[in-house]
């Protein structure tokens, strides 16, 4: 071969080598220009590398020079010598770390091979966004998006079991900005209003100033900044799928804006439709336009309609359409109020039966209100009674009926109330004669059950320990307190096992109410739920406490914080097999009870309300003689017929008397109640609101109202034509007043 021919071959080879190493951003999109380049214009490999270094220094200095879509330079930080295993000479299979950040590992089909696209040197507009999936190839710097292939500065690599990608090429394909902060030596990614910062050789990065930890440290590889794949996808909220057989990782990079909307739950023909829209841009761009299909401000006819909504961001991209199927119902018809009575005319004191005949097209009446629907009238003349019903849409209708009351009397007011007032309702009477009634001469005995009554200071003015006690075996907690600290607080019961053996606590019954602004409401509900728990077994649980361990028990107490002025009330029975130390505390809601317990002061009692530890707190009353054949009363909580329990205040080291016997469970069995006997409840110490269990059924005292001493009584039970045995479980409701009487009254004859 002659010298001239050799020179021609060498020249051609040099040209080929130069184009093999020139980065894509230095190549023209016009292939005819490339083929016509003469050898005088071909740069050497060294010159190309030098120009790459210059471009990198421009980005580091903050000029943020635009790069081509075919990135081969990943400049930002000074180059490092730390080369990960698996790059360059010896390829190592990259392993995507476990999917505990973002993405789901599942098989996806491998993409078909595509020729390398040669975009123009001007690059593409970041503002325009990029969409579709981005496919990364393991052990390769090839990336494919929208049918085009791009090159990163370095291949996907594995270092210390963590998969790394070139950050500049990745974020450019995602469509975000990247720059370098010379002052802090940080690589910065800008995504709308979000800012991510990374440092070379550091596992720590920040998202809007909040530090996060990556699985591996960022590093430099041949002027390319490399970061863990799952960390960058998590930070940019990018989901991905891994295809191990195809050796690819597919990132979902949709940058379209997102649109959605809702309408009210029910839409009726002819009614105004309220559209509530939501839209956003993953890149933080403003939404500049919207379009609707099928939208109507109101729909004239019932049926099913599809409405579609889309928005456009400031880059010109439209969101995918978002569709809602709207079922338009027939226009709502108001309910029809109607009632009738069993007669059109009544005597004075004659029971009136009201029959509600109201209807609704959807059978959706949610409220019924009556006006003047007395069970009987005791003044002659026409009486107007009205019923109003409301459906679930708020539509109402009323109906009024006139009935006539004659001048003839069937029952007196007293006889009528005794005969016909429903169980759980109250009526008025002359209570002045009650103290003169004969007392039922009952006797009693007490069953073992240690009562811990935490009720003083009832109004708690500062954080602290409101009660301390030790107990084992059968124990009852009664806790009733008002928050007056000026802060939101929580109450806890801390149980500590100071034994050498594991202790167990069986929570048997639980009745908790509050926080509530009303003491009587919370007190009544706690008793009501306590009795229900006895009936159905709800609230039962078992807790084990290791030697030297403290645990929170009766956790219903601390579910919700108590605001200023609110009340909580709790009744619970527990059984422990070893002695445990109990601390009942009130602290600010955000404090840890275990951390602050040792520093809390023991609070003084208030001098008005009661606290104490009382043994034998279940009182058994069994009476075998007949009751009800003549008026009589059975007093409770009077400290005479029913003496107060005597115990101790363990914090004041004094004797305590349980005034009113709050927390005591009365089990009253009346084995011989006469036929046609009214058993009713009459408070003597003030207002009372509570419940009782009568023959296993919860009975209100009284429904939705308090019973006022001394001239009101609430109906608890009526016997029929034969004598009966009646069992009553009763415990005084916190917030109410003692003493009380159970009244036994012979019923008048029915006419």
Secondary structure by P-SEA (a helix, b strand, c coil): ccaaaaaaaaaaaaaaaaaaccccccccccaaaaaaccccccccaaaaaaaaaaaaaaaaacccccccccccccccccccccccccccccccccccccccccccccccccccccccccccccccccccccccbbbbbccccbbbcccbbbbcccccccccccccccaaaaaaaabbbbbbcccccbbbbbcccbbbbbbccccccccccbbbbccbbbbbccccccccaaaaaaaacccccccccccbbbbbcccccccccccccccccccbbbbbbbbbbccccccccccccccccccccbbbbbbbbbbbccccccccbbbbbbbbcccccccccccccccccccccbbbbbbbbcccccccccbbbbcccccccccccbbbbbbbbbcccccbbbbbbbbbbcccccccaaaaaaccccccbbbbcccccccccccccccccccbbbbbcccccccccccccccccccccbbbbbbbbbbcccccbbbbbbbbbcccbbbbbbbcbbbbbcccccaaaaaaaaaaaaaaaaacccccbbbbbcccbbbbcccccccccccccbbbbbbbbbbbccbbbbbbbcccccccccccccccccccccccbbbbbbcccbbbbbbcccccccbbbbbcccccccccbbbbcccccbbbbbcccccbbbbccccccccbbbbbbbbcccccccccccccbbbbcccccccccccbbbbccccccbbbbbbbbbbbcccccccccbbbbbbcccc
